[in-house]
Amino acid sequence: MTETRKSGKHGKEHTLSIRRLIPVAIIAIGFVAFFALGGDEYLSFEVLKDNRRSLLDWRADNELVAALAFMALYVLLTAFSVPGGVWMTIGGGFLFGTLFATAYVVVGATIGATLVFLAARYAFADYLRSKAGPAMRKMEAGFRENALNYLLFLRLIPVFPFWLVNLVPAFLGVRVTTYVLATLFGIIPGAFVYASVGNGIGAVIDAGEEPDLGIIFEPAILIPIVGLGLLALLPVIYKWIKGKPPSEAVNDQP
């Protein structure tokens, strides 16, 4: 299939090609395979409770391997856009403690999210940009000018689906370095909260209770996180108040 064709004043108009869709197809296959093989059955409180002692013994005997395996699994789950990151993070806190689990989750999730970002950009970004009208191009330019601030806000506020925030920047021409930095720092608070839940899950199991997955929406936790999100937007708000228009220059290649 021809990959590009001329398109008047906008230069090249891209069309989708099988070659460009291969990374996305791999992600889709991984997503389907995860559920087909019953992978979702392992991401639950019951599995963690039933295998509590064996998991701790395995981690104690294989600390380095356990840490690397955990990060690798987190990369795959994130790259395949599989739901269950909360239970993975809680399990990490249970196995490695709050601080180490937070670090492992942040590294694994950032790598996995970056893989999704690169796959989506490679497959669709040029095509969507070639189809975009002036309004879309203006919005893209404004987003890119303040990309780090917007992405930090989107990562910090837990109401936006993680997979969605992985994709949107790819279609708006965000640079890889900006995306990685925003993801790396933006997911730390949420990862820390759920890793701390996992760190104390032994006591929860002993009490015959279940962990509160909605803890991140408790005012004492959510308000500071929202505050961080708004703080990330302060430079954008300042520009808006000062009436500084966003740059309308759109580069062909981010």
KOLLUM-907010 format. One record per residue: residue in three letters; y, x, z of N, C-alpha, C in turn. Coordinates in nm, 2 decimals. Atoms other than C-alpha are relative to their C-alpha. Layout:
% residues N
  type    n_py    n_px    n_pz   ca_py   ca_px   ca_pz    c_py    c_px    c_pz
   ala       Y       X       Z       Y       X       Z       Y       X       Z
...
This chain:
% residues 254
  type    n_py    n_px    n_pz   ca_py   ca_px   ca_pz    c_py    c_px    c_pz
   met   -0.12    0.09    0.00    0.00    0.00    0.00    0.12    0.09    0.00
   thr   -0.12   -0.08    0.00    0.34    0.13   -0.08    0.08   -0.01    0.13
   glu   -0.05    0.00   -0.13    0.52    0.23    0.23    0.15   -0.03    0.00
   thr   -0.15    0.02    0.01    0.89    0.22    0.12    0.04   -0.04   -0.14
   arg   -0.06    0.03    0.13    1.10    0.07   -0.15    0.15   -0.01    0.02
   lys   -0.14    0.00    0.00    1.46    0.07   -0.24    0.05   -0.14    0.05
   ser   -0.05    0.13   -0.05    1.68   -0.19   -0.07    0.15    0.01    0.00
   gly   -0.15    0.01    0.02    2.04   -0.18   -0.21    0.07    0.09    0.09
   lys   -0.09   -0.08   -0.08    2.31   -0.07    0.03   -0.06    0.06    0.12
   his    0.05   -0.06   -0.12    2.08    0.00    0.32   -0.10    0.11   -0.03
   gly    0.09   -0.11    0.04    1.88    0.27    0.13   -0.14   -0.04   -0.01
   lys    0.15    0.03    0.01    1.51    0.24    0.21   -0.03   -0.12    0.08
   glu    0.06    0.11   -0.08    1.34   -0.08    0.31   -0.15    0.02    0.02
   his    0.14   -0.04   -0.03    1.01   -0.01    0.48   -0.09   -0.12    0.01
   thr    0.10    0.10   -0.02    0.70   -0.22    0.46   -0.11    0.05    0.09
   leu    0.11   -0.04   -0.08    0.41   -0.22    0.69   -0.11    0.06   -0.08
   ser    0.11   -0.07    0.07    0.12    0.01    0.59   -0.12    0.01    0.10
   ile    0.13   -0.01   -0.08   -0.24    0.03    0.71    0.01    0.13    0.09
   arg    0.00   -0.13   -0.07   -0.18    0.40    0.81    0.09   -0.01    0.12
   arg   -0.09    0.01   -0.12    0.11    0.31    1.04   -0.05   -0.10    0.10
   leu    0.06    0.09   -0.10   -0.09    0.03    1.20   -0.12    0.05    0.08
   ile    0.12   -0.05   -0.06   -0.38    0.25    1.30    0.02    0.02    0.15
   pro   -0.02   -0.01   -0.15   -0.23    0.34    1.65    0.00   -0.13    0.07
   val   -0.01    0.13   -0.06   -0.16   -0.02    1.72   -0.14   -0.07    0.00
   ala    0.14    0.05    0.01   -0.51   -0.12    1.61   -0.09    0.06    0.11
   ile    0.08   -0.07   -0.11   -0.66    0.14    1.85    0.03   -0.07    0.14
   ile   -0.04    0.07   -0.12   -0.46   -0.02    2.13   -0.06   -0.14    0.02
   ala    0.06    0.14    0.00   -0.57   -0.37    2.04   -0.15    0.01    0.02
   ile    0.15   -0.02   -0.02   -0.94   -0.25    2.02   -0.03    0.03    0.14
   gly    0.02   -0.04   -0.14   -0.91   -0.09    2.36    0.03   -0.12    0.09
   phe   -0.02    0.12   -0.09   -0.76   -0.41    2.51   -0.11   -0.09   -0.01
   val    0.11    0.10    0.01   -1.03   -0.63    2.37   -0.13    0.06    0.06
   ala    0.12   -0.06   -0.06   -1.31   -0.38    2.47    0.00    0.00    0.15
   phe   -0.01    0.00   -0.14   -1.18   -0.36    2.82   -0.06   -0.13    0.06
   phe    0.05    0.13   -0.05   -1.24   -0.74    2.87   -0.14   -0.03   -0.04
   ala    0.13    0.03    0.05   -1.55   -0.75    2.66   -0.11    0.08    0.08
   leu    0.09   -0.08   -0.08   -1.71   -0.48    2.88    0.01   -0.03    0.15
   gly   -0.01    0.05   -0.14   -1.61   -0.66    3.20    0.09    0.09    0.09
   gly   -0.08   -0.09   -0.08   -1.35   -0.40    3.30    0.09   -0.07    0.10
   asp   -0.09    0.08   -0.09   -1.13   -0.67    3.46   -0.06   -0.03    0.13
   glu    0.07    0.03   -0.12   -1.40   -0.74    3.71    0.01    0.10    0.11
   tyr    0.00   -0.11   -0.09   -1.35   -0.40    3.87    0.14    0.01    0.07
   leu   -0.14   -0.01   -0.06   -0.97   -0.45    3.94    0.02   -0.12    0.09
   ser   -0.02    0.12   -0.09   -0.99   -0.68    4.24   -0.02    0.05    0.14
   phe    0.01   -0.03   -0.15   -0.97   -0.68    4.62   -0.15    0.01    0.04
   glu    0.14    0.01   -0.04   -1.34   -0.77    4.65   -0.07    0.13   -0.03
   val    0.06   -0.12    0.04   -1.45   -0.46    4.46    0.04    0.11    0.09
   leu   -0.05   -0.10   -0.08   -1.23   -0.24    4.66   -0.06   -0.01    0.14
   lys    0.05    0.02   -0.14   -1.35   -0.39    4.99   -0.15    0.04    0.00
   asp    0.14   -0.03    0.00   -1.72   -0.37    4.89   -0.04    0.15   -0.02
   asn    0.03   -0.14    0.03   -1.70   -0.01    4.78    0.09    0.10    0.08
   arg   -0.09   -0.08   -0.08   -1.46    0.11    5.04   -0.05    0.14    0.05
   arg    0.05   -0.12   -0.06   -1.67    0.37    5.21   -0.05    0.10   -0.11
   ser    0.04   -0.09    0.10   -1.83    0.51    4.89    0.12    0.06   -0.08
   leu   -0.12   -0.05    0.07   -1.49    0.55    4.72    0.07    0.11    0.09
   leu   -0.06   -0.10   -0.08   -1.35    0.74    5.02   -0.09    0.13    0.01
   asp    0.09   -0.12    0.00   -1.66    0.97    5.03    0.01    0.07   -0.13
   trp   -0.01   -0.07    0.13   -1.64    1.04    4.66    0.14    0.07   -0.01
   arg   -0.12   -0.07    0.00   -1.27    1.12    4.69    0.01    0.12    0.09
   ala    0.00   -0.11   -0.10   -1.33    1.35    4.99   -0.08    0.12   -0.06
   asp    0.09   -0.10    0.05   -1.60    1.54    4.80    0.06    0.05   -0.14
   asn   -0.05   -0.04    0.13   -1.41    1.56    4.47    0.15   -0.03   -0.02
   glu   -0.15    0.03   -0.01   -1.03    1.56    4.55    0.07    0.02   -0.13
   leu   -0.07   -0.03    0.12   -0.91    1.73    4.23   -0.05   -0.09   -0.11
   val    0.06    0.08    0.10   -1.15    1.54    4.00    0.04   -0.15    0.02
   ala   -0.04    0.14   -0.03   -1.06    1.21    4.17    0.14   -0.02   -0.04
   ala   -0.14    0.02    0.03   -0.69    1.26    4.13    0.02    0.00   -0.16
   leu   -0.01   -0.01    0.14   -0.73    1.36    3.76   -0.06   -0.13   -0.07
   ala    0.06    0.12    0.06   -0.97    1.07    3.69    0.09   -0.12    0.02
   phe   -0.09    0.11   -0.03   -0.73    0.83    3.86    0.11   -0.01   -0.10
   met   -0.11   -0.01    0.09   -0.44    0.94    3.65   -0.04   -0.03   -0.15
   ala    0.05    0.02    0.13   -0.65    0.94    3.33   -0.03   -0.15   -0.02
   leu    0.03    0.15    0.01   -0.77    0.58    3.40    0.13   -0.08   -0.01
   tyr   -0.13    0.07    0.00   -0.41    0.47    3.47    0.06    0.02   -0.14
   val   -0.06   -0.02    0.13   -0.30    0.62    3.14   -0.07   -0.10   -0.10
   leu    0.07    0.08    0.09   -0.57    0.43    2.95    0.03   -0.15    0.02
   leu   -0.03    0.14   -0.03   -0.50    0.10    3.13    0.14   -0.04   -0.05
   thr   -0.14    0.02    0.04   -0.13    0.13    3.06    0.01    0.00   -0.15
   ala   -0.01   -0.01    0.15   -0.18    0.24    2.70   -0.06   -0.12   -0.07
   phe    0.06    0.12    0.06   -0.41   -0.05    2.63    0.06   -0.13    0.05
   ser   -0.08    0.12   -0.05   -0.16   -0.29    2.80   -0.09   -0.09    0.08
   val    0.09    0.08   -0.07   -0.43   -0.41    3.03    0.07   -0.04    0.14
   pro   -0.05    0.04   -0.14   -0.32   -0.62    3.34   -0.09    0.05    0.11
   gly    0.08   -0.05   -0.11   -0.43   -0.49    3.67    0.06    0.13    0.06
   gly   -0.07   -0.12   -0.05   -0.18   -0.21    3.74    0.03   -0.01    0.15
   val   -0.03    0.02   -0.14   -0.10   -0.36    4.08   -0.13    0.05    0.08
   trp    0.13   -0.04   -0.07   -0.47   -0.32    4.19   -0.03    0.14   -0.01
   met    0.02   -0.14    0.01   -0.49    0.02    4.05    0.09    0.08    0.09
   thr   -0.10   -0.06   -0.08   -0.18    0.12    4.24   -0.04   -0.01    0.15
   ile    0.04    0.03   -0.13   -0.31   -0.04    4.56   -0.13    0.09    0.03
   gly    0.12   -0.08   -0.02   -0.65    0.14    4.51    0.04    0.15    0.01
   gly   -0.05   -0.14   -0.01   -0.46    0.47    4.46    0.06    0.03    0.14
   gly   -0.05   -0.02   -0.14   -0.28    0.42    4.79   -0.11    0.01    0.10
   phe    0.12    0.00   -0.09   -0.61    0.35    4.96   -0.07    0.14    0.00
   leu    0.07   -0.13    0.02   -0.76    0.67    4.82    0.08    0.12    0.03
   phe   -0.08   -0.13   -0.01   -0.48    0.92    4.82    0.12   -0.01    0.10
   gly   -0.12    0.01   -0.09   -0.21    0.79    5.06    0.12   -0.04   -0.09
   thr   -0.12    0.06    0.07    0.13    0.65    4.97    0.07    0.10   -0.09
   leu   -0.08   -0.09    0.08    0.31    0.96    4.85   -0.08    0.06   -0.12
   phe    0.08   -0.06    0.11    0.03    1.12    4.64   -0.04   -0.11   -0.10
   ala    0.03    0.11    0.09   -0.07    0.78    4.50    0.12   -0.04   -0.09
   thr   -0.12    0.03    0.07    0.29    0.71    4.40    0.02    0.10   -0.11
   ala   -0.02   -0.10    0.10    0.31    1.04    4.22   -0.10   -0.01   -0.11
   tyr    0.10    0.01    0.10   -0.02    0.99    4.04    0.02   -0.13   -0.09
   val   -0.03    0.12    0.07    0.07    0.63    3.94    0.12    0.02   -0.10
   val   -0.12   -0.02    0.08    0.41    0.74    3.81   -0.03    0.09   -0.12
   val    0.04   -0.09    0.11    0.26    1.02    3.60   -0.09   -0.08   -0.10
   gly    0.09    0.08    0.09   -0.02    0.80    3.46    0.07   -0.11   -0.08
   ala   -0.06    0.11    0.06    0.19    0.50    3.39    0.11    0.05   -0.10
   thr   -0.10   -0.06    0.10    0.47    0.71    3.22   -0.07    0.05   -0.12
   ile    0.07   -0.05    0.12    0.22    0.88    2.99   -0.05   -0.12   -0.08
   gly    0.05    0.12    0.07    0.05    0.55    2.90    0.11   -0.08   -0.06
   ala   -0.10    0.07    0.06    0.37    0.37    2.85    0.07    0.07   -0.12
   thr   -0.05   -0.08    0.11    0.50    0.65    2.63   -0.09   -0.01   -0.13
   leu    0.09    0.02    0.11    0.19    0.62    2.41    0.02   -0.13   -0.07
   val   -0.02    0.13    0.06    0.25    0.25    2.36    0.13    0.00   -0.08
   phe   -0.13   -0.01    0.07    0.62    0.32    2.28   -0.01    0.07   -0.13
   leu    0.01   -0.07    0.13    0.53    0.58    2.02   -0.08   -0.07   -0.10
   ala    0.08    0.07    0.10    0.26    0.37    1.86    0.08   -0.12   -0.06
   ala   -0.08    0.11    0.05    0.50    0.07    1.84    0.11    0.05   -0.09
   arg   -0.11   -0.05    0.08    0.78    0.28    1.70   -0.05    0.05   -0.13
   tyr    0.06   -0.05    0.13    0.56    0.45    1.44   -0.04   -0.12   -0.09
   ala    0.06    0.10    0.08    0.41    0.12    1.33    0.11   -0.10   -0.05
   phe   -0.09    0.11    0.03    0.71   -0.12    1.33    0.15    0.03   -0.01
   ala   -0.15   -0.02   -0.02    1.05    0.04    1.41    0.07    0.00   -0.14
   asp   -0.07   -0.01    0.13    1.14    0.14    1.05    0.00   -0.13   -0.08
   tyr    0.01    0.13    0.07    1.02   -0.19    0.91    0.10   -0.10    0.06
   leu   -0.10    0.10   -0.06    1.22   -0.40    1.16    0.14    0.04   -0.02
   arg   -0.14   -0.04    0.02    1.53   -0.19    1.12    0.04   -0.03   -0.14
   ser   -0.04    0.03    0.14    1.52   -0.23    0.74    0.02   -0.15   -0.02
   lys   -0.02    0.15    0.02    1.51   -0.61    0.79    0.12   -0.05    0.09
   ala   -0.10    0.04   -0.09    1.78   -0.61    1.05    0.14   -0.03   -0.07
   gly   -0.13    0.03    0.05    2.12   -0.77    0.97    0.11    0.07    0.08
   pro   -0.11   -0.07   -0.07    2.46   -0.65    1.09    0.00   -0.03    0.15
   ala    0.00    0.03   -0.14    2.44   -0.84    1.42   -0.11    0.07    0.08
   met    0.11   -0.08   -0.06    2.10   -0.68    1.50    0.04    0.15    0.01
   arg   -0.03   -0.14    0.00    2.23   -0.34    1.41    0.11    0.03    0.10
   lys   -0.10   -0.02   -0.10    2.53   -0.38    1.63   -0.06   -0.01    0.14
   met    0.07    0.01   -0.13    2.31   -0.49    1.93   -0.08    0.13    0.02
   glu    0.08   -0.12   -0.01    2.08   -0.19    1.86    0.09    0.12    0.03
   ala   -0.09   -0.11   -0.03    2.38    0.05    1.86    0.05   -0.01    0.14
   gly   -0.05    0.02   -0.14    2.51   -0.10    2.19   -0.11    0.04    0.10
   phe    0.11   -0.03   -0.09    2.16   -0.07    2.35   -0.02    0.15    0.01
   arg    0.02   -0.15    0.01    2.12    0.29    2.23    0.10    0.08    0.07
   glu   -0.11   -0.07   -0.06    2.46    0.39    2.36   -0.02    0.01    0.15
   asn    0.02    0.01   -0.14    2.36    0.28    2.71   -0.15   -0.01    0.04
   ala    0.15    0.02   -0.01    1.98    0.31    2.68   -0.05    0.03    0.13
   leu    0.06   -0.04   -0.13    1.91    0.50    3.00    0.04   -0.10    0.11
   asn   -0.04    0.10   -0.10    2.11    0.25    3.21   -0.08   -0.13   -0.01
   tyr    0.07    0.12    0.02    1.95   -0.05    3.05   -0.15    0.01    0.04
   leu    0.14   -0.02   -0.02    1.60    0.09    3.07   -0.03    0.01    0.15
   leu    0.02   -0.01   -0.15    1.64    0.19    3.44    0.00   -0.14    0.06
   phe   -0.01    0.14   -0.05    1.75   -0.17    3.51   -0.13   -0.08   -0.03
   leu    0.12    0.08    0.04    1.45   -0.32    3.32   -0.12    0.05    0.07
   arg    0.12   -0.06   -0.07    1.20   -0.08    3.49    0.01   -0.04    0.15
   leu   -0.01    0.03   -0.14    1.34   -0.14    3.84   -0.02   -0.14    0.04
   ile    0.01    0.14   -0.04    1.36   -0.51    3.84   -0.14   -0.05   -0.04
   pro    0.14    0.03    0.03    1.00   -0.64    3.87   -0.03   -0.13   -0.06
   val    0.03    0.13    0.06    1.04   -0.97    3.70   -0.03    0.01   -0.15
   phe    0.03   -0.02    0.14    1.01   -0.82    3.35   -0.14    0.06   -0.02
   pro    0.14   -0.06    0.02    0.65   -0.76    3.22    0.01    0.14   -0.04
   phe    0.00   -0.15    0.03    0.57   -0.39    3.20   -0.02    0.02   -0.14
   trp    0.03   -0.02    0.15    0.42   -0.42    2.85    0.12   -0.04   -0.09
   leu   -0.11    0.04    0.08    0.73   -0.59    2.72    0.11    0.10    0.00
   val   -0.10   -0.11   -0.01    0.96   -0.32    2.85   -0.05    0.13   -0.08
   asn    0.06   -0.11    0.08    0.72   -0.07    2.68    0.04   -0.01   -0.15
   leu   -0.02    0.02    0.14    0.78   -0.23    2.34    0.14   -0.01   -0.05
   val   -0.13    0.02    0.05    1.14   -0.34    2.31    0.08    0.12   -0.03
   pro   -0.08   -0.12    0.03    1.30    0.01    2.33   -0.05    0.06   -0.13
   ala    0.05   -0.06    0.12    1.07    0.12    2.05    0.06   -0.07   -0.13
   phe   -0.06    0.07    0.11    1.23   -0.14    1.82    0.15    0.01   -0.01
   leu   -0.14   -0.01    0.00    1.58   -0.06    1.92    0.05    0.15   -0.01
   gly   -0.04   -0.13    0.04    1.58    0.31    1.83    0.03    0.09    0.12
   val   -0.02   -0.09   -0.12    1.57    0.46    2.19   -0.07    0.13   -0.02
   arg    0.06   -0.13    0.01    1.50    0.83    2.20   -0.11    0.01    0.10
   val    0.12   -0.02   -0.09    1.17    0.94    2.35    0.04    0.06    0.13
   thr   -0.03   -0.06   -0.13    1.33    1.16    2.62    0.07   -0.10    0.09
   thr   -0.06    0.10   -0.08    1.55    0.87    2.73   -0.10   -0.10    0.06
   tyr    0.11    0.09   -0.04    1.25    0.64    2.74   -0.08    0.05    0.11
   val    0.09   -0.06   -0.10    1.04    0.88    2.94    0.07    0.01    0.13
   leu   -0.07   -0.02   -0.13    1.31    0.96    3.20    0.02   -0.14    0.07
   ala   -0.02    0.13   -0.06    1.39    0.59    3.25   -0.12   -0.06    0.06
   thr    0.12    0.05   -0.05    1.03    0.50    3.29   -0.05    0.08    0.12
   leu    0.05   -0.09   -0.11    0.95    0.80    3.52    0.07   -0.04    0.13
   phe   -0.08    0.03   -0.12    1.23    0.72    3.76    0.00   -0.15    0.04
   gly   -0.01    0.15   -0.03    1.24    0.34    3.72   -0.12   -0.06    0.06
   ile    0.12    0.07   -0.06    0.88    0.27    3.83   -0.03    0.06    0.13
   ile    0.03   -0.05   -0.13    0.90    0.48    4.14    0.00   -0.10    0.12
   pro    0.00    0.09   -0.11    1.01    0.21    4.38   -0.12   -0.10    0.01
   gly    0.11    0.10    0.00    0.75   -0.05    4.27   -0.13    0.07    0.03
   ala    0.13   -0.07   -0.03    0.47    0.21    4.27   -0.01    0.04    0.15
   phe    0.00   -0.03   -0.14    0.57    0.32    4.62   -0.03   -0.12    0.09
   val    0.02    0.12   -0.08    0.57   -0.03    4.75   -0.15   -0.04    0.00
   tyr    0.14    0.04    0.00    0.22   -0.11    4.63   -0.10    0.11    0.04
   ala    0.08   -0.10   -0.05    0.08    0.23    4.71    0.00    0.00    0.15
   ser   -0.01    0.01   -0.15    0.20    0.18    5.07   -0.09   -0.12    0.05
   val    0.10    0.11   -0.03    0.01   -0.15    5.07   -0.14    0.05    0.00
   gly    0.14   -0.05    0.01   -0.30    0.03    4.96   -0.03    0.10    0.11
   asn    0.02   -0.10   -0.11   -0.25    0.30    5.22   -0.04   -0.07    0.13
   gly    0.04    0.07   -0.12   -0.28    0.03    5.49   -0.10   -0.11   -0.02
   ile    0.09    0.11    0.04   -0.54   -0.18    5.32   -0.13    0.00    0.09
   gly    0.12   -0.01   -0.08   -0.82   -0.05    5.55    0.02   -0.09    0.12
   ala   -0.02    0.09   -0.11   -0.66   -0.24    5.84    0.00   -0.14   -0.04
   val    0.01    0.14    0.05   -0.63   -0.55    5.63   -0.14   -0.04   -0.02
   ile    0.15    0.03    0.01   -1.00   -0.53    5.55   -0.06   -0.03    0.13
   asp    0.06    0.01   -0.13   -1.09   -0.48    5.91    0.04   -0.13    0.07
   ala   -0.05    0.13   -0.06   -0.88   -0.79    6.00   -0.05   -0.12   -0.07
   gly    0.05    0.11    0.08   -1.06   -1.00    5.74    0.10   -0.07   -0.08
   glu   -0.11    0.06    0.08   -0.74   -1.06    5.55    0.00    0.05   -0.14
   glu   -0.02   -0.05    0.14   -0.62   -1.00    5.20    0.15    0.05   -0.01
   pro   -0.13   -0.06    0.01   -0.32   -0.79    5.10    0.10   -0.10   -0.07
   asp   -0.11    0.09    0.06    0.01   -0.97    5.01    0.05    0.06   -0.13
   leu   -0.05   -0.05    0.13    0.07   -0.90    4.64    0.14   -0.04   -0.03
   gly   -0.14    0.04    0.02    0.40   -1.08    4.66    0.10    0.08    0.09
   ile   -0.09   -0.08   -0.10    0.54   -0.82    4.91    0.12    0.05   -0.07
   ile   -0.12   -0.06    0.07    0.77   -0.68    4.64    0.11   -0.10   -0.01
   phe   -0.10    0.10    0.01    0.95   -1.01    4.63    0.06   -0.04    0.14
   glu   -0.06    0.03   -0.13    1.02   -1.01    5.00    0.15    0.06    0.00
   pro   -0.14   -0.04    0.01    1.40   -0.99    5.05    0.03    0.14    0.05
   ala   -0.02   -0.13   -0.06    1.38   -0.67    5.26   -0.03    0.11   -0.10
   ile    0.04   -0.10    0.10    1.22   -0.49    4.96    0.07   -0.03   -0.13
   leu   -0.06    0.03    0.13    1.35   -0.68    4.66    0.15    0.03   -0.01
   ile   -0.15   -0.02    0.01    1.72   -0.66    4.75    0.04    0.14   -0.02
   pro   -0.03   -0.14    0.03    1.73   -0.28    4.77   -0.03    0.04   -0.14
   ile    0.04   -0.03    0.13    1.54   -0.26    4.44    0.10   -0.06   -0.10
   val   -0.10    0.07    0.09    1.78   -0.51    4.27    0.13    0.08    0.01
   gly   -0.12   -0.08   -0.02    2.06   -0.31    4.42    0.00    0.13   -0.09
   leu    0.01   -0.12    0.08    1.93    0.01    4.25    0.01   -0.04   -0.15
   gly   -0.01    0.05    0.14    1.90   -0.19    3.92    0.14   -0.02   -0.04
   leu   -0.14    0.02    0.03    2.26   -0.30    3.94    0.08    0.13    0.00
   leu   -0.07   -0.13    0.00    2.37    0.05    4.03   -0.02    0.07   -0.13
   ala    0.02   -0.06    0.13    2.21    0.17    3.71    0.08   -0.06   -0.11
   leu   -0.08    0.06    0.10    2.42   -0.08    3.52    0.15    0.02    0.02
   leu   -0.14   -0.02   -0.03    2.75    0.03    3.68    0.08    0.06   -0.12
   pro   -0.08   -0.06    0.11    2.85    0.26    3.39    0.02   -0.10   -0.12
   val   -0.01    0.10    0.11    2.78   -0.02    3.14    0.11   -0.10    0.04
   ile   -0.10    0.10   -0.05    2.98   -0.27    3.35    0.14    0.06   -0.01
   tyr   -0.14   -0.07    0.01    3.27   -0.01    3.37    0.05    0.00   -0.14
   lys   -0.05    0.00    0.14    3.28    0.03    3.00    0.04   -0.14   -0.05
   trp   -0.03    0.14    0.04    3.28   -0.35    2.95    0.13   -0.04    0.06
   ile   -0.13    0.04   -0.06    3.57   -0.39    3.20    0.11    0.07   -0.07
   lys   -0.10   -0.08    0.07    3.76   -0.11    3.03    0.02   -0.04   -0.15
   gly   -0.01    0.05    0.13    3.70   -0.28    2.70   -0.04    0.10   -0.11
   lys    0.04   -0.10    0.10    3.54    0.02    2.53   -0.11   -0.06   -0.08
   pro    0.10    0.06    0.09    3.34   -0.11    2.23   -0.12    0.10   -0.02
   pro    0.11   -0.08    0.03    2.99    0.02    2.18    0.00    0.06   -0.14
   ser    0.00   -0.07    0.13    2.94    0.27    1.90   -0.08   -0.09   -0.10
   glu    0.08    0.08    0.10    2.82    0.09    1.58   -0.07    0.09   -0.10
   ala    0.08   -0.09    0.09    2.67    0.40    1.43   -0.14   -0.01    0.03
   val    0.15    0.01   -0.01    2.30    0.36    1.37   -0.06    0.11   -0.08
   asn    0.06   -0.11    0.07    2.10    0.66    1.29   -0.13   -0.05   -0.06
   asp    0.13    0.04    0.06    1.80    0.63    1.06   -0.12    0.05    0.08
   gln    0.11   -0.06   -0.07    1.59    0.85    1.28    0.04    0.03    0.14
   pro   -0.04   -0.03   -0.14    1.62    0.84    1.67   -0.04    0.14    0.04
